Amino acid sequence: MDIQGSIDFYTNILGMQVIGRSKMPQTKGETVAMQSEKEGFILELNYYEKDSPYSIPYVAGCGLDHLAFKVDNLNEILEEATKSGYPSVLEMKDNNNRWAFIEDPNGIWIELF
């Protein structure tokens, strides 16, 4: 996991802000708290150094299937994501709804609707 790459993705693509960051020497890790808007949803990213007993490879669907975010303008976000190297991996729609998935730098699927 590239912690800075993840921070850049969530701030630049999804407009989140870092509201806290701290090292955890006991686990050889670091946490980064990010917020979607003032007093909105908080996402905590966890990173562990390779020699930490908590550092395990991410396996898609194992414990986490995807994260979902409601966005103001889906077309605008998808355009910005594509320009930044995160193209849509799946887009779906029905009579009233449209949603799309992109992957974050670690391969986690991000649903945008």
MDTraj code that builds the backbone (N, CA, C; nanometers):
import mdtraj as md
import numpy as np

residues = "MET ASP ILE GLN GLY SER ILE ASP PHE TYR THR ASN ILE LEU GLY MET GLN VAL ILE GLY ARG SER LYS MET PRO GLN THR LYS GLY GLU THR VAL ALA MET GLN SER GLU LYS GLU GLY PHE ILE LEU GLU LEU ASN TYR TYR GLU LYS ASP SER PRO TYR SER ILE PRO TYR VAL ALA GLY CYS GLY LEU ASP HIS LEU ALA PHE LYS VAL ASP ASN LEU ASN GLU ILE LEU GLU GLU ALA THR LYS SER GLY TYR PRO SER VAL LEU GLU MET LYS ASP ASN ASN ASN ARG TRP ALA PHE ILE GLU ASP PRO ASN GLY ILE TRP ILE GLU LEU PHE".split()
xyz = np.array([
    [0.0844, -0.1188, 0.0000],
    [0.0000, 0.0000, 0.0000],
    [0.0882, 0.1241, 0.0000],
    [0.0520, 0.2173, -0.0781],
    [0.1196, 0.3470, -0.0851],
    [0.0300, 0.4473, -0.0132],
    [0.0624, 0.4810, 0.1105],
    [-0.0251, 0.5677, 0.1908],
    [-0.0420, 0.7045, 0.1255],
    [0.0654, 0.7609, 0.0719],
    [0.0526, 0.8928, 0.0100],
    [-0.0314, 0.8852, -0.1171],
    [-0.0159, 0.7786, -0.1937],
    [-0.0989, 0.7599, -0.3117],
    [-0.2466, 0.7512, -0.2761],
    [-0.2759, 0.6837, -0.1657],
    [-0.4150, 0.6743, -0.1193],
    [-0.4670, 0.8100, -0.0748],
    [-0.3868, 0.8842, -0.0011],
    [-0.4273, 1.0183, 0.0426],
    [-0.4540, 1.1064, -0.0790],
    [-0.3635, 1.1018, -0.1766],
    [-0.3814, 1.1819, -0.2984],
    [-0.5103, 1.1433, -0.3702],
    [-0.5387, 1.0150, -0.3807],
    [-0.6603, 0.9684, -0.4481],
    [-0.7850, 1.0225, -0.3782],
    [-0.7947, 1.0032, -0.2483],
    [-0.9159, 1.0422, -0.1769],
    [-0.9323, 1.1943, -0.1663],
    [-0.8217, 1.2686, -0.1664],
    [-0.8350, 1.4147, -0.1628],
    [-0.8587, 1.4714, -0.3021],
    [-0.7816, 1.4267, -0.4009],
    [-0.7926, 1.4839, -0.5354],
    [-0.9147, 1.4354, -0.6126],
    [-0.9491, 1.3107, -0.6010],
    [-1.0601, 1.2553, -0.6781],
    [-1.1928, 1.2724, -0.6046],
    [-1.1951, 1.2443, -0.4747],
    [-1.3214, 1.2477, -0.4005],
    [-1.3389, 1.3715, -0.3134],
    [-1.2412, 1.4598, -0.3119],
    [-1.2555, 1.5860, -0.2396],
    [-1.2524, 1.5743, -0.0881],
    [-1.2004, 1.4652, -0.0356],
    [-1.1921, 1.4493, 0.1100],
    [-1.0757, 1.5328, 0.1632],
    [-1.0763, 1.5547, 0.2940],
    [-0.9685, 1.6283, 0.3590],
    [-0.9104, 1.5453, 0.4721],
    [-0.7787, 1.5543, 0.4880],
    [-0.7134, 1.4867, 0.6002],
    [-0.7454, 1.5650, 0.7263],
    [-0.8021, 1.4984, 0.8258],
    [-0.8353, 1.5651, 0.9521],
    [-0.7519, 1.5131, 1.0683],
    [-0.6726, 1.4100, 1.0422],
    [-0.5859, 1.3567, 1.1467],
    [-0.4921, 1.2534, 1.0884],
    [-0.3729, 1.2479, 1.1456],
    [-0.2733, 1.1511, 1.0988],
    [-0.1828, 1.1190, 1.2155],
    [-0.1589, 0.9895, 1.2392],
    [-0.0707, 0.9537, 1.3493],
    [-0.0001, 0.8213, 1.3236],
    [0.1195, 0.8126, 1.3790],
    [0.2001, 0.6903, 1.3723],
    [0.1613, 0.6017, 1.4900],
    [0.1721, 0.4702, 1.4696],
    [0.1442, 0.3729, 1.5753],
    [0.2669, 0.2830, 1.5904],
    [0.3647, 0.3253, 1.6704],
    [0.4891, 0.2480, 1.6820],
    [0.4673, 0.1032, 1.7271],
    [0.3673, 0.0795, 1.8107],
    [0.3425, -0.0553, 1.8617],
    [0.3076, -0.1543, 1.7496],
    [0.2447, -0.1048, 1.6434],
    [0.2031, -0.1917, 1.5330],
    [0.2841, -0.1669, 1.4062],
    [0.3806, -0.0744, 1.4124],
    [0.4566, -0.0313, 1.2944],
    [0.3603, 0.0168, 1.1871],
    [0.2642, 0.0974, 1.2305],
    [0.1616, 0.1431, 1.1390],
    [0.1377, 0.2922, 1.1450],
    [0.0443, 0.3340, 1.0645],
    [0.0040, 0.4734, 1.0581],
    [-0.1445, 0.4778, 1.0242],
    [-0.2159, 0.5732, 1.0824],
    [-0.3559, 0.5945, 1.0466],
    [-0.3716, 0.7353, 0.9912],
    [-0.4633, 0.7470, 0.8976],
    [-0.4962, 0.8766, 0.8397],
    [-0.6485, 0.8855, 0.8395],
    [-0.7022, 0.9845, 0.9101],
    [-0.8471, 1.0071, 0.9121],
    [-0.8798, 1.1114, 0.8063],
    [-0.9792, 1.0803, 0.7253],
    [-1.0195, 1.1704, 0.6174],
    [-1.1694, 1.1927, 0.6282],
    [-1.2110, 1.3148, 0.5952],
    [-1.3531, 1.3488, 0.6064],
    [-1.4046, 1.3988, 0.4721],
    [-1.5275, 1.3551, 0.4387],
    [-1.5842, 1.3891, 0.3093],
    [-1.6313, 1.5337, 0.3021],
    [-1.6744, 1.5892, 0.4102],
    [-1.7157, 1.7291, 0.4184],
    [-1.7236, 1.7632, 0.5663],
    [-1.7384, 1.8889, 0.5980],
    [-1.7423, 1.9280, 0.7379],
    [-1.8527, 1.8500, 0.8099],
    [-1.8133, 1.7803, 0.9127],
    [-1.9028, 1.6975, 0.9935],
    [-1.9682, 1.5862, 0.9137],
    [-1.9027, 1.5446, 0.8036],
    [-1.9541, 1.4366, 0.7209],
    [-1.8860, 1.3048, 0.7513],
    [-1.8988, 1.2127, 0.6594],
    [-1.8451, 1.0782, 0.6694],
    [-1.6941, 1.0813, 0.6931],
    [-1.6449, 0.9957, 0.7830],
    [-1.5018, 0.9847, 0.8099],
    [-1.4532, 0.8476, 0.7644],
    [-1.3459, 0.8491, 0.6880],
    [-1.2800, 0.7281, 0.6410],
    [-1.1437, 0.7224, 0.7085],
    [-1.1100, 0.6088, 0.7662],
    [-0.9780, 0.5937, 0.8266],
    [-0.8962, 0.4971, 0.7430],
    [-0.7833, 0.5447, 0.6949],
    [-0.6896, 0.4606, 0.6217],
    [-0.5877, 0.4063, 0.7207],
    [-0.5543, 0.2805, 0.7079],
    [-0.4531, 0.2185, 0.7931],
    [-0.3419, 0.1625, 0.7057],
    [-0.2195, 0.1941, 0.7438],
    [-0.1031, 0.1463, 0.6713],
    [-0.0097, 0.0792, 0.7712],
    [0.0472, -0.0350, 0.7307],
    [0.1432, -0.1053, 0.8155],
    [0.2694, -0.1329, 0.7350],
    [0.3850, -0.1107, 0.7975],
    [0.5124, -0.1405, 0.7327],
    [0.5192, -0.2894, 0.7013],
    [0.5998, -0.3247, 0.6023],
    [0.6049, -0.4638, 0.5560],
    [0.6425, -0.5629, 0.6667],
    [0.7233, -0.5206, 0.7641],
    [0.7637, -0.6137, 0.8700],
    [0.6697, -0.6106, 0.9908],
    [0.5566, -0.5432, 0.9781],
    [0.4569, -0.5427, 1.0849],
    [0.3758, -0.6719, 1.0782],
    [0.3425, -0.7306, 1.1936],
    [0.2583, -0.8512, 1.1915],
    [0.1172, -0.8232, 1.1386],
    [0.0809, -0.6964, 1.1262],
    [-0.0522, -0.6589, 1.0778],
    [-0.0538, -0.6302, 0.9282],
    [0.0625, -0.6343, 0.8646],
    [0.0722, -0.6081, 0.7216],
    [0.0377, -0.7356, 0.6456],
    [-0.0804, -0.7367, 0.5877],
    [-0.1240, -0.8509, 0.5085],
    [-0.1682, -0.8005, 0.3720],
    [-0.1531, -0.8803, 0.2696],
    [-0.1947, -0.8340, 0.1369],
    [-0.3466, -0.8193, 0.1286],
    [-0.3901, -0.7185, 0.0553],
    [-0.5323, -0.6981, 0.0341],
    [-0.5814, -0.7971, -0.0705],
    [-0.6881, -0.8674, -0.0393],
    [-0.7515, -0.9591, -0.1324],
    [-0.8923, -0.9063, -0.1570],
    [-0.9201, -0.8708, -0.2813],
    [-1.0504, -0.8132, -0.3148],
    [-1.1634, -0.9039, -0.2668],
    [-1.2588, -0.8426, -0.1977],
    [-1.3753, -0.9159, -0.1499],
    [-1.3556, -0.9878, -0.0184],
    [-1.2353, -0.9914, 0.0324],
    [-1.2076, -1.0596, 0.1583],
    [-1.2153, -0.9577, 0.2712],
    [-1.3311, -0.9468, 0.3337],
    [-1.3497, -0.8520, 0.4427],
    [-1.3952, -0.7150, 0.3957],
    [-1.3711, -0.6826, 0.2705],
    [-1.4139, -0.5538, 0.2152],
    [-1.4455, -0.5742, 0.0680],
    [-1.5681, -0.5471, 0.0314],
    [-1.6071, -0.5609, -0.1080],
    [-1.5828, -0.4301, -0.1825],
    [-1.6355, -0.3189, -0.1296],
    [-1.6141, -0.1882, -0.1910],
    [-1.6598, -0.0794, -0.0951],
    [-1.6243, 0.0434, -0.1270],
    [-1.6729, 0.1605, -0.0550],
    [-1.7625, 0.2383, -0.1499],
    [-1.8658, 0.3026, -0.0977],
    [-1.9581, 0.3779, -0.1822],
    [-1.9635, 0.5233, -0.1376],
    [-1.9673, 0.6128, -0.2365],
    [-1.9743, 0.7559, -0.2102],
    [-2.0798, 0.8193, -0.3005],
    [-2.1677, 0.8991, -0.2414],
    [-2.2618, 0.9794, -0.3189],
    [-2.1872, 1.1055, -0.3601],
    [-2.1947, 1.1385, -0.4890],
    [-2.1245, 1.2560, -0.5409],
    [-2.2245, 1.3525, -0.6026],
    [-2.1875, 1.4789, -0.6092],
    [-2.2763, 1.5808, -0.6650],
    [-2.2903, 1.5686, -0.8163],
    [-2.1815, 1.5348, -0.8851],
    [-2.1846, 1.5295, -1.0307],
    [-2.1033, 1.4088, -1.0769],
    [-2.1711, 1.2989, -1.1055],
    [-2.1036, 1.1747, -1.1417],
    [-2.0175, 1.1917, -1.2669],
    [-2.0681, 1.2576, -1.3688],
    [-1.9908, 1.2764, -1.4917],
    [-1.8607, 1.3515, -1.4655],
    [-1.8685, 1.4560, -1.3854],
    [-1.7498, 1.5368, -1.3548],
    [-1.6456, 1.4545, -1.2789],
    [-1.6899, 1.3789, -1.1795],
    [-1.5976, 1.2965, -1.1010],
    [-1.5336, 1.1892, -1.1888],
    [-1.6129, 1.1246, -1.2738],
    [-1.5576, 1.0213, -1.3613],
    [-1.4571, 1.0794, -1.4600],
    [-1.4844, 1.1971, -1.5114],
    [-1.3905, 1.2628, -1.6026],
    [-1.2589, 1.2935, -1.5315],
    [-1.2668, 1.3487, -1.4106],
    [-1.1463, 1.3806, -1.3335],
    [-1.0706, 1.2531, -1.2959],
    [-1.1428, 1.1494, -1.2571],
    [-1.0788, 1.0228, -1.2213],
    [-1.0049, 0.9643, -1.3418],
    [-1.0672, 0.9659, -1.4577],
    [-1.0047, 0.9129, -1.5790],
    [-0.8789, 0.9917, -1.6140],
    [-0.8861, 1.1243, -1.6060],
    [-0.7683, 1.2090, -1.6330],
    [-0.6540, 1.1765, -1.5372],
    [-0.6885, 1.1372, -1.4152],
    [-0.5875, 1.1085, -1.3126],
    [-0.5405, 0.9635, -1.3145],
    [-0.5892, 0.8852, -1.4100],
    [-0.5445, 0.7471, -1.4220],
    [-0.6324, 0.6447, -1.3525],
    [-0.7534, 0.6838, -1.3168],
    [-0.8469, 0.5934, -1.2494],
    [-0.9757, 0.5821, -1.3307],
    [-0.9697, 0.5149, -1.4464],
    [-1.0893, 0.5057, -1.5296],
    [-1.1954, 0.4155, -1.4668],
    [-1.3151, 0.4331, -1.5127],
    [-1.4266, 0.3504, -1.4673],
    [-1.3997, 0.2049, -1.5036],
    [-1.4242, 0.1141, -1.4091],
    [-1.4099, -0.0283, -1.4373],
    [-1.5457, -0.0932, -1.4603],
    [-1.6528, -0.0242, -1.4209],
    [-1.7878, -0.0747, -1.4424],
    [-1.8855, 0.0402, -1.4256],
    [-1.9777, 0.0520, -1.5187],
    [-2.0846, 0.1520, -1.5072],
    [-2.2172, 0.0799, -1.5256],
    [-2.3169, 0.1184, -1.4450],
    [-2.4482, 0.0556, -1.4515],
    [-2.5558, 0.1619, -1.4385],
    [-2.6721, 0.1306, -1.4923],
    [-2.7851, 0.2205, -1.4735],
    [-2.9138, 0.1414, -1.4888],
    [-3.0181, 0.1952, -1.4258],
    [-3.1515, 0.1428, -1.4452],
    [-3.2386, 0.2613, -1.4845],
    [-3.3664, 0.2505, -1.4718],
    [-3.4555, 0.3587, -1.5162],
    [-3.4307, 0.4917, -1.4451],
    [-3.3932, 0.4871, -1.3179],
    [-3.3823, 0.6096, -1.2391],
    [-3.2433, 0.6374, -1.1827],
    [-3.1538, 0.5428, -1.1902],
    [-3.0246, 0.5572, -1.1226],
    [-2.9094, 0.5215, -1.2150],
    [-2.7946, 0.5810, -1.1829],
    [-2.6702, 0.5499, -1.2536],
    [-2.5590, 0.5473, -1.1507],
    [-2.4720, 0.4504, -1.1604],
    [-2.3590, 0.4438, -1.0702],
    [-2.2410, 0.3841, -1.1448],
    [-2.1217, 0.4091, -1.0919],
    [-1.9994, 0.3623, -1.1564],
    [-1.8989, 0.3211, -1.0497],
    [-1.8058, 0.2379, -1.0912],
    [-1.6997, 0.1926, -1.0022],
    [-1.5654, 0.2303, -1.0618],
    [-1.4764, 0.2784, -0.9757],
    [-1.3363, 0.2995, -1.0102],
    [-1.2553, 0.2265, -0.9040],
    [-1.1269, 0.2072, -0.9280],
    [-1.0408, 0.1433, -0.8285],
    [-0.9469, 0.2457, -0.7679],
    [-0.9296, 0.2387, -0.6361],
    [-0.8323, 0.3269, -0.5715],
    [-0.6922, 0.2706, -0.5968],
    [-0.5861, 0.3369, -0.5510],
    [-0.4499, 0.2906, -0.5800],
    [-0.4180, 0.1505, -0.5277],
    [-0.4998, 0.1003, -0.4359],
    [-0.4742, -0.0326, -0.3770],
    [-0.5670, -0.1399, -0.4335],
    [-0.6441, -0.1047, -0.5356],
    [-0.7320, -0.2024, -0.5968],
    [-0.8684, -0.2154, -0.5315],
    [-0.8994, -0.1289, -0.4359],
    [-1.0303, -0.1320, -0.3721],
    [-1.1306, -0.0639, -0.4636],
    [-1.2414, -0.1300, -0.4886],
    [-1.3444, -0.0728, -0.5738],
    [-1.4168, 0.0372, -0.5003],
    [-1.4333, 0.1495, -0.5681],
    [-1.5030, 0.2660, -0.5141],
    [-1.6288, 0.2875, -0.5986],
    [-1.7446, 0.2750, -0.5347],
    [-1.8711, 0.2984, -0.6029],
    [-1.9057, 0.4461, -0.5925],
    [-1.9398, 0.5048, -0.7046],
    [-1.9822, 0.6442, -0.7103],
    [-2.1243, 0.6472, -0.7632],
    [-2.2103, 0.7210, -0.6939],
    [-2.3493, 0.7298, -0.7402],
    [-2.4034, 0.8684, -0.7171],
])
top = md.Topology()
chain = top.add_chain()
for i, resn in enumerate(residues, 1):
    res = top.add_residue(resn, chain, resSeq=i)
    for name in ("N", "CA", "C"):
        top.add_atom(name, md.element.get_by_symbol(name[0]), res)
traj = md.Trajectory(xyz[None], top)
